[in-house]
């Protein structure tokens, strides 16, 4: 296998993972309920690696209360964990955050933000699209 073919194969596989992740995210967003949930707690955590003597950057996971019509609100921990000031920017001044949840699987709650929903698919698909542009350019030059 030539180097060109190997790079193409690797980039294609990464692109397919990104496309599958994007499709899964899109289907989740289509069937999900959009609500504003109250932030009732946060879990700040960092991981210590005793072998290397290092510590990871602290991350924040939010615990939110999702309103339900006629029933008690449900508390859930969000799937996403954020580091730095990103987490605080997602919470409104009134202490709420836009979330999505699938009524069929109410335990899965994600933040309703383009950044949190589509960053990974774009990150995985972008190299494939860039490589496709390079291959198309090379083919046009022949």
Secondary structure, DSSP 8 states (H G I E B T S, - for coil): --HHHHHHHHHHHHHHHHHHHHHHHHHHHHHEEEEEEEEEEEEEE--EETTTTEE---EEEEEEEE--TTS--EEEE-S--EETTHHHHHS-TTSEEEEEEETTEEEEEEE--HHHHHHHHHHHHHHHHHHHHHHHHHHHH-
